[in-house]
Amino acid sequence: MIPNYRYKPRVFFAATFILTYAFLFAAAYLSFQDENDGLYMILILLALMVPFLISFFMIFASKNSDLKKNFINRLINLRLIRPKMLPVFFLVMPLTVLVSIFISLLFGGSVSQFQLVDGFSFSTGAVPTLFFLMLTACFEELGWRGYAFDSLQSRYTYFMASIVFGILWSLWHFPLIFVNNFYPYNILHENIWYAVNFFVGIIPMGVLISWICIKNRKSIPAAILFHFIVNICQEALNVTQTTKCIETLVITVVVVVIIVLDKEMFFSKVSPVPETKNLAPETQNPASEAH
């Protein structure tokens, strides 16, 4: 967060929601037209780019050089990622999914959920689904971590900023329930409560990704990597929707534990995690740690 810059969260989120919803509702209409398969996917990809494009505009249209340098540094300086956080990157979500499956077995869930899936749970037309999941993580986090979260942090504590972000991030996905063959559309038509769980589950996930990013000195690649791992973990195993509901509860418990253990950070506007003052990558201190 740049102290000599006045963030504009209302402008950012208003512009982001208006443009995203416009692209996604247009894509939803075209997704039911057989001859427009490629066009609706282009609109969805444009919608995914909106948070980044708005963030990029607000940063580089500003006259604040520190804001621009800070964004570039957090984007390219991989030394911001703390090595001791890497086990968290790669273990939290896989373990969350596995624990959720084990709990589901107590309620009659099938052991077949431990099997790898044959295909993805939704269709992206001509765009390879794995590539789509990577683009999703990339463009979203470039926007959310590039400008959005800092703009909320300028008004709230980390805890409130994380909760508000999680709610807004959930609402940002809303039009996807109207896009034919997309995951939210498919589960809505399977059971409305599965769709409700999808949107509710995004909120604690938003808090978790925010925490990961903050703990890595607000590294944007850190958020992108973890977001991508989340996407893969949600698609890798043959998990039922009932287990997905359990997973939401498990993630919520994980987040509550993190908040309790790291309350100093969450309930302060100034993070105990040092934010770099010298913004060029070569001037960073890779050994600085949170306390």
Secondary structure, DSSP 8 states (H G I E B T S, - for coil): --TTS---HHHHHHHHHHHHHHHHHHHHHHTT-GGGHHHHHHHHHHHHHHHHHHHHHHHHSSS-HHHHHHHHHHHH-GGGS-GGGHHHHHHHHHHHHHHHHHHHHTTT--GGGGSB-SS-SS--TTS-HHHHHHHHHHHHHHHIIIIIHHHHHTTS-HHHHHHHHHHHHHHHTGGGGGSTTSHHHHHHHH-HHHHHHHHHHHHHHHHHHHHHHHHTTT-HHHHHHHHHHHHHHHHHB---HHHHHHHHHHHHHHHHHHHHHTHHHHT-SS-SS---SS-SGGG--TT----
